[in-house]
């Protein structure tokens, strides 16, 4: 067998380096041609680099989180071939490595656990803990379908040992757990007789690193002005319930967001300073007539902002359907580049975890962001009487370099008027 040196290929689009996100092989592994070797994140996307040959891995260059330049050695193999790979190799471009892929081995650099002191008293036997294999991000490996079944069945996946590669939990593991009368979420936890002293080190890499960099850029380069208001959505709730009760089977169930989206699209022509981008390097503001709303969406891979384009051209049902489509695509990893770019204003909804207020960070290079909180019944004073109304809090932030405080406040007050008198949204 000869030495086979494989270099990071030219991925295209002017990319000169990539970050190692996850290794799919370890030294000593036997691989076949086209087997996944490593996922590398560039400024454009995450790509999976396949093996160019059959052989045994003898060395890997770089740990998870390291930047590797195009043309430098990536992997060395013992192979029947002795040629050194210098040409481009085919790569598969992904928005993110698919969570449902069953053949992903355990990453080379998994979180390290550091034991500070003995956790078991000397007079007690060491407790038997089922080992849990986790991904580089610290979560149990399982496909979205398995996770959905687990949630519907009330099963905590952290209590299962997966039989798949790298400990991935499969449907068969879930079936066996349920058939054996496994405990469900909400069951009384086992009594602890030991102190927990473990520290888990999780390297910030890949999408999480990108999110971190973007948040730092937004928070420290944009002087944020935040503004808070509460909105009486009692009439909006009545309209929402009425429309949902009379919708056709093909129409989606309406939440508050489609109404807020349409209200923003209707009033934005009167507040053009809040809709667009500020390019601080050139000192130029681009005010957009199109209302392209980014929807901050939490996924198992991190925070994405899919975009509903041209909301000004949509009706309430179209807005709801497109919202469901782009946020669903972001969650399951099928969102296209077009789905994830082009927003001019962002909405972040904390939903059931809504809280009373927040200070949302602007999605650079946009100039505004709206935070939507949970609606709840509250006692309010009206005409000298205390009555119960449905109240929602709004949190907003604006780029104070180009949006004055009075302008940001006027936008939110205009939105409040539309939400409290929802007929205005459709007039």
PyMOL commands that set and color helices and strands:
alter all, ss='L'
color gray80, all
select helices_A, chain A and resi 144-153+157-159+165-167+171-179+206-221+234-246+256-270+272-274+311-313+316-332+338-340+351-353+405-420+422-426
alter helices_A, ss='H'
color red, helices_A
select strands_A, chain A and resi 2-7+17-23+30-31+36-41+46-50+55-60+67-69+73-79+91-94+112-115+198-201+224-232+276-279+284-287+293-299+302-308+345-349+368-372+376-382+385-399
alter strands_A, ss='S'
color yellow, strands_A
deselect
rebuild
show_as cartoon
